[in-house]
Amino acid sequence: MKQLYRLISIALILAAIHTSMSSQNWLSTNGNKLEDANGNTVRLTGVNWFGFETGNLFPHGIWTRDTYSMLQHIKNEGFNCIRLPWCNTMLEPSASIKVVSYEKTDPIFGKIFINKDLEHITKPIELMDAIVRWCQNNDMKIILDNHSRQNDGYMVEGLWYTDKTSEAQWLTDWRFMTDRYKNYDAVVAMDLNNEPHGKEAGKGATWGNSNPLTDWNKAAERCGNAILAINPNVLIMVEGVEATSEGNYWWGGNLTGVKTHPIVLNTPNKLVYSPHEYGPTVHLQPWFEEATFPNNMEAIWDKNFNFIYKNNTAPLLIGEFGIRDQDGKDAIWLDTFLEFMGTKYSWTFWCWNPNSGDTGGLVKDDWETTVDWKLNLIKPYMAPLIPNGKAPVLPTDVNTLKSENSTTAIPNPFSNELTLHLKNPSTVKAIRIYDQLGSLTATYNYEFTNEMTIGRNLQSGLYIVNIESLENSETLLIRKL
């Protein structure tokens, strides 16, 4: 009964918090433009940070960098969003991770115990919660990219379902993710499926209205509308396929099917098309060997996706584009493509990680030193930050808020740490801190005294403190500035 009371108390507080969230800054489309909640034209210009879709089930590099430090580094370089690839495996009950914490000198925070706030986490989704919370509090947007069904499966999964993950499960998982983050405008977009591909009849992804087992556009409509039924504010990003009757292009990059079968969503102003585009070091496509390269590229881009922008149909976000070599055709292709996009498109560069086999990353193998020549190429095309909604408003004055048994938290709000004044410390069994998503962020279960200091390792934001004792279960709201 005490456990049930504790859970009900936390659920009621979370409901009050979510109800009070105001001034959220969701994005919508207007023709080929993205607009914020105030009608200002904006662009998402971000970077991919992969790992949740791999066997690690967490973003790469946090074995040697603090997670929040990595996020701050990305923001410091001028990006306004992060595309986070994830796989359905990470949502399975058996999925588990270990977040390492040890002392080192961090390039952003100095000498710290990296990931100290996160070492208790054992589930991939809990780590994603922490990243979402940080981005919400730091005006960074997130695109959730369903990169594969099984971890490390992205190279062999041409469709949106597999033998192990049915379409029904895919939709269920997207509903779960949408519901979990529906109150957080940091999670601004859902990229439904990474790089649908395949050219073999009956097995590859198609675009049309003749085969429900392979027509990716129809699956995207089913998924997009399922998401919008839960969160009508979020953007739906739809990638292309590899092959249509008009020819072959990059995996996910061929959107020629839109000409005859455009995506139809129940909320039309939430649709963004998201092709991928790469240079010759990823694969030496025939157009790179034409005598007219790179002057031939504009017509190719017009054919495969830019017609959507030209016709004012919808905005485009290039979900992946990247480069490995500083010179040669790779550099010529990127210079040409950046100039072509200009300030028309949104985009997320591939990638932050140095361990991408195709392109390398924006940081070197130490996960700290930036690859400046790459950053110098893309920085002129970056757009400003897009602020997130304000933090939830407390339902009462936190300076005087007390639990039913008069446990007090002083000072509250606080900037460094606060002190809990416990009425009967000998009866306290545990103190737990939950974030706004309801995820456990810290647990204290040692010998308690009348005055307990907590909160030093918390990030800025609103938290729920639950004090479980032999007598009852109490809850407090606290805010770290």
C-alpha positions in Angstrom: 0.0 0.0 0.0 2.8 2.4 0.8 4.5 1.6 -2.5 1.2 2.3 -4.3 0.7 5.6 -2.5 4.3 6.7 -3.4 3.6 5.9 -7.1 0.3 7.6 -7.1 1.8 10.7 -5.5 4.6 10.9 -8.1 2.1 10.4 -10.9 -0.2 13.2 -9.7 2.7 15.6 -9.4 4.0 14.7 -12.9 0.5 15.2 -14.2 0.4 18.7 -12.6 3.8 19.5 -14.1 2.9 18.4 -17.6 -0.4 20.3 -17.4 1.4 23.5 -16.4 4.0 23.4 -19.3 3.3 26.4 -21.4 4.8 28.5 -24.2 6.1 25.4 -25.9 7.9 26.0 -29.2 6.8 23.3 -31.5 7.6 23.7 -35.3 5.1 23.5 -38.2 5.4 23.8 -41.9 4.2 26.6 -44.2 4.8 25.6 -47.8 8.5 24.7 -48.1 9.4 26.5 -44.9 9.6 25.5 -41.2 8.1 28.0 -38.7 8.3 28.2 -34.9 5.3 28.7 -32.6 5.4 32.5 -33.3 5.4 32.1 -37.1 9.1 32.9 -37.5 10.9 31.0 -40.3 13.5 28.7 -38.8 15.9 25.9 -39.9 17.2 22.8 -38.1 20.9 22.5 -38.6 22.3 19.7 -36.5 24.5 16.7 -36.3 24.0 12.9 -35.9 25.3 11.3 -32.7 24.8 7.6 -33.1 25.0 4.7 -30.7 21.5 3.9 -29.4 21.1 1.8 -32.6 24.3 -0.3 -32.1 25.1 -3.2 -29.8 26.1 -0.7 -27.1 22.6 0.7 -27.0 23.9 4.1 -25.9 25.5 7.0 -27.7 29.1 6.3 -28.5 31.9 8.1 -26.8 30.4 8.3 -23.3 32.9 5.7 -22.3 35.5 8.5 -22.4 33.5 11.7 -22.2 30.8 12.9 -19.9 27.4 12.7 -21.6 26.4 16.3 -20.7 29.8 17.5 -21.7 29.4 15.9 -25.1 26.0 17.6 -25.5 27.4 21.0 -24.4 30.3 20.5 -26.9 27.8 19.9 -29.7 25.9 23.1 -28.8 29.1 25.1 -28.4 30.0 24.3 -32.0 26.8 26.0 -33.2 24.4 23.2 -33.9 20.8 23.7 -32.9 19.6 20.1 -33.0 20.8 16.5 -32.7 19.6 13.6 -34.7 19.6 10.5 -32.4 19.4 7.2 -34.1 17.8 4.4 -32.1 16.7 0.8 -32.6 13.6 -1.1 -31.4 15.9 -3.5 -29.5 16.6 -0.8 -26.9 13.0 -0.9 -25.8 12.9 -4.6 -25.1 12.6 -5.5 -21.4 15.9 -7.3 -21.4 17.8 -4.4 -22.9 20.5 -3.1 -20.5 23.5 -0.8 -20.4 26.2 0.2 -18.0 27.3 3.8 -17.9 30.8 4.2 -16.7 32.0 6.8 -14.3 35.6 7.7 -13.4 37.6 10.8 -12.7 39.3 12.6 -15.5 39.9 16.0 -16.9 37.0 16.9 -19.2 37.5 19.5 -22.0 34.3 21.3 -21.0 33.8 20.8 -17.3 37.4 20.3 -16.1 38.3 17.7 -13.5 35.2 15.7 -12.8 33.8 12.1 -12.4 32.3 11.7 -15.8 28.7 10.5 -16.0 28.4 10.6 -12.2 24.8 11.6 -12.4 24.1 8.8 -14.8 26.0 5.8 -13.5 22.9 4.4 -11.8 21.1 4.0 -15.2 20.7 0.5 -16.5 18.1 1.0 -19.3 18.8 2.6 -22.7 15.6 4.5 -22.5 16.5 6.1 -19.2 19.7 7.5 -20.7 17.6 8.9 -23.6 15.4 10.5 -21.0 18.5 12.2 -19.5 19.5 13.5 -22.9 16.0 14.8 -23.6 15.9 16.5 -20.3 19.3 18.2 -20.9 18.2 19.3 -24.4 14.9 20.6 -23.1 16.7 22.8 -20.5 19.4 23.9 -23.0 17.4 25.0 -26.0 18.5 22.1 -28.3 16.1 20.3 -30.5 16.1 16.5 -31.1 15.1 14.3 -34.1 14.5 10.7 -33.0 15.6 8.5 -36.0 14.3 4.9 -35.9 17.5 3.7 -37.5 16.9 -0.1 -37.3 14.7 -2.7 -35.7 17.5 -4.8 -34.4 20.7 -3.3 -33.0 23.3 -3.0 -35.8 20.6 -4.1 -38.3 20.6 -1.0 -40.5 22.7 -2.5 -43.3 20.4 -5.5 -43.8 17.0 -4.1 -43.1 15.5 -2.7 -46.3 11.9 -2.4 -44.9 10.3 -1.0 -41.8 9.6 -4.5 -40.4 11.6 -7.7 -40.1 11.1 -11.3 -39.2 11.6 -10.4 -35.5 9.9 -7.0 -35.5 6.4 -6.8 -37.1 4.8 -3.6 -38.4 2.5 -3.8 -35.4 5.4 -3.8 -33.0 7.1 -1.0 -35.0 3.9 1.1 -34.6 3.6 0.2 -30.9 7.2 1.3 -30.2 6.7 4.6 -32.0 3.5 5.2 -30.0 5.5 4.5 -26.8 8.3 6.9 -27.8 5.7 9.6 -28.8 3.8 9.3 -25.6 6.9 9.4 -23.5 8.2 12.7 -24.9 4.9 14.4 -26.0 5.3 17.1 -23.4 8.9 18.0 -24.4 9.2 20.3 -27.4 12.9 19.5 -27.5 11.8 16.3 -29.2 10.6 18.2 -32.2 10.6 15.5 -34.9 10.2 11.8 -35.6 12.2 10.3 -38.5 10.1 7.2 -39.1 12.6 4.8 -40.7 16.2 5.2 -41.8 17.0 4.6 -45.4 14.3 2.3 -46.9 16.0 0.5 -49.7 16.3 -2.6 -51.9 15.8 -3.1 -55.7 14.7 -6.7 -55.8 11.1 -7.1 -56.7 8.9 -8.1 -53.8 11.7 -7.5 -51.2 12.9 -3.9 -51.6 11.1 -0.8 -50.4 8.7 0.6 -53.0 6.8 3.9 -53.4 3.2 3.7 -54.7 -0.1 2.1 -53.9 0.1 -1.5 -55.2 1.9 -3.6 -52.5 1.1 -3.0 -48.8 4.1 -5.2 -47.9 6.7 -3.0 -49.6 5.0 0.4 -50.3 7.0 2.5 -47.8 5.0 5.7 -48.4 1.8 4.0 -47.2 3.6 2.6 -44.1 4.9 6.1 -43.4 1.3 7.4 -43.5 0.1 4.8 -41.1 3.0 5.5 -38.7 2.9 9.2 -39.0 -0.8 9.4 -38.3 -0.4 7.0 -35.3 2.2 9.4 -33.9 0.1 12.5 -34.6 -2.9 11.0 -32.8 -0.8 11.1 -29.6 1.2 14.3 -30.3 -0.3 16.5 -33.0 2.5 19.0 -32.5 5.5 16.9 -33.5 7.0 16.9 -37.0 6.9 13.7 -39.1 10.0 13.1 -41.3 9.7 10.7 -44.2 12.8 9.5 -46.1 12.7 8.3 -49.7 13.6 4.9 -51.1 16.4 3.6 -53.3 14.5 2.6 -56.5 11.4 3.9 -58.3 10.3 3.8 -62.0 12.4 7.0 -62.5 15.6 5.3 -61.5 17.9 4.5 -58.6 19.5 6.8 -56.1 21.0 6.7 -52.6 19.2 4.6 -49.9 16.5 6.9 -48.6 17.4 9.6 -51.1 14.9 8.9 -53.9 11.7 10.9 -53.4 10.6 10.8 -57.1 7.5 8.9 -56.0 6.2 12.0 -54.3 5.3 13.4 -57.7 2.5 10.8 -58.1 1.9 9.6 -54.5 2.6 12.3 -52.0 2.5 11.5 -48.3 -1.0 12.4 -46.8 -1.1 13.0 -43.1 -4.1 13.9 -40.9 -2.2 17.0 -39.8 -0.7 18.2 -43.1 1.5 21.0 -41.7 3.7 18.5 -39.9 5.2 16.8 -42.9 8.9 17.1 -43.7 10.6 15.0 -46.4 14.1 13.9 -45.4 16.4 12.5 -48.2 20.0 11.4 -47.6 22.9 12.5 -49.8 26.5 11.4 -49.9 29.7 11.8 -51.9 31.9 9.4 -53.8 33.8 8.0 -50.8 30.6 6.3 -49.5 30.0 4.8 -53.0 31.4 5.8 -56.4 28.0 6.4 -58.1 28.0 6.7 -61.9 27.2 10.5 -61.7 30.5 11.2 -60.0 32.4 9.8 -63.0 30.5 11.8 -65.6 32.7 14.4 -67.4 30.3 17.2 -66.4 30.7 16.5 -62.6 30.0 18.6 -60.5 27.9 20.7 -62.8 25.6 17.7 -63.4 24.6 17.5 -59.8 21.9 20.2 -59.7 19.8 18.4 -62.2 20.2 15.1 -60.3 19.1 16.8 -57.0 16.2 18.5 -58.7 15.0 15.2 -60.0 15.3 13.2 -56.8 14.2 15.6 -54.1 14.6 19.4 -54.8 11.4 19.5 -56.9 9.5 19.2 -53.5 11.1 22.4 -52.4 10.7 24.1 -55.8 7.0 23.3 -55.9 6.5 24.7 -52.4 5.2 21.2 -51.4 7.0 20.8 -48.1 10.3 21.6 -46.3 13.3 19.3 -46.9 15.7 18.2 -44.2 18.8 16.3 -45.3 19.0 13.7 -42.6 22.5 12.5 -43.5 25.3 14.0 -45.6 29.0 13.8 -44.7 32.6 13.7 -46.0 35.7 11.8 -45.2 38.4 13.3 -47.4 39.5 16.9 -47.3 40.3 17.0 -51.0 39.4 15.3 -54.3 35.9 14.6 -55.6 34.6 14.2 -52.0 35.4 17.9 -51.3 34.2 19.1 -54.6 30.8 17.3 -54.0 30.4 18.8 -50.5 31.3 22.3 -51.6 28.8 22.1 -54.4 26.1 20.6 -52.3 26.5 23.1 -49.5 26.3 26.0 -52.0 23.2 24.3 -53.5 21.4 24.0 -50.2 22.4 27.5 -49.0 19.9 28.6 -46.4 17.0 26.8 -48.0 17.2 23.4 -46.3 17.4 22.1 -42.8 20.0 19.3 -42.3 21.8 17.1 -39.8 25.4 16.3 -40.7 26.8 12.8 -40.5 28.3 12.7 -38.0 29.7 13.6 -34.6 31.3 10.2 -34.0 34.8 9.6 -35.2 34.1 5.9 -35.6 31.8 6.1 -38.7 33.5 3.9 -41.3 32.2 5.8 -44.3 32.9 9.4 -43.2 34.6 9.7 -39.9 33.3 12.4 -37.7 33.5 16.0 -36.4 35.7 14.9 -33.5 38.8 12.9 -33.6 39.4 9.5 -32.0 40.0 11.1 -28.6 36.3 12.3 -28.8 37.5 15.7 -27.8 39.5 17.4 -30.6 37.3 18.8 -33.3 38.0 18.2 -37.0 38.2 21.9 -37.8 38.3 21.7 -41.6 34.9 20.0 -41.6 33.4 22.4 -39.2 34.7 25.4 -41.1 32.9 24.1 -44.2 29.5 23.7 -42.6 29.4 26.5 -40.0 28.6 29.3 -42.5 25.3 27.4 -43.2 24.2 26.9 -39.6 21.0 28.5 -38.2 20.5 30.0 -34.8 19.2 28.1 -31.7 15.4 27.5 -31.6 14.4 28.0 -28.0 12.4 25.3 -26.2 9.4 26.0 -24.1 9.8 27.4 -20.6 10.3 25.1 -17.7 7.1 23.9 -16.0 5.6 26.3 -13.5 5.5 24.9 -10.0 1.9 24.4 -8.7 2.9 26.2 -5.5 5.7 28.4 -4.1 8.8 26.1 -3.9 10.4 28.4 -1.2 7.7 27.4 1.3 6.6 24.0 -0.1 6.4 21.3 2.6 5.4 17.6 2.6 2.6 16.4 4.8 5.0 15.6 7.6 6.8 18.9 7.4 10.0 17.8 5.7 11.5 21.0 4.2 14.0 21.7 1.5 16.1 24.7 1.9 17.0 26.7 -0.2 14.5 25.9 -3.0 15.1 26.8 -5.8 18.8 26.2 -5.4 21.9 26.6 -7.5 24.4 24.1 -6.0 22.8 21.9 -3.4 20.0 21.9 -0.9 19.4 20.5 2.6 16.5 18.3 3.5 15.4 18.8 7.1 13.9 15.4 8.1 11.4 15.2 10.9 12.1 11.5 11.9 15.4 10.4 10.1 15.5 7.1 12.0 12.4 5.9 10.2 13.5 6.9 6.6 14.2 3.9 4.4 15.2 5.7 1.1 15.2 9.1 -0.6 14.7 9.0 -4.4 14.8 11.8 -6.9 12.8 11.7 -10.2 13.0 14.0 -13.2 10.1 15.5 -15.1 9.8 12.3 -17.2 9.3 10.2 -14.1 12.7 8.6 -14.5 14.8 7.8 -11.4 17.9 10.1 -11.3 19.3 9.5 -7.8 18.8 7.2 -4.8 20.0 7.7 -1.2 19.7 4.7 1.1 22.4 5.1 3.7 22.1 6.2 7.3 20.0 9.4 7.5 20.3 12.4 9.8 18.1 15.4 10.5 19.8 17.3 7.7 20.6 15.7 4.4 22.4 17.5 1.6 21.3 16.5 -1.9 21.2 17.8 -5.5 24.9 18.6 -6.2 25.1 16.5 -9.3 21.7 17.4 -10.8 21.4 19.3 -14.0 19.1 22.4 -14.1 15.5 21.6 -14.0 12.5 20.5 -11.9 12.6 17.3 -9.8 10.4 15.3 -7.5 11.9 14.1 -4.2 10.3 11.0 -2.7 11.0 10.3 1.0 10.0 6.7 1.9 9.8 6.0 5.6 8.4 3.3 7.8 5.5 5.6 8.5 4.5 7.0 5.1 5.7 8.2 1.7 6.3 12.0 1.2 6.9 14.0 -1.9 8.6 17.4 -2.5 9.1 19.4 -5.6 12.5 21.0 -6.0 14.1 23.1 -8.8 17.8 23.5 -9.6 18.6 26.8 -11.3 
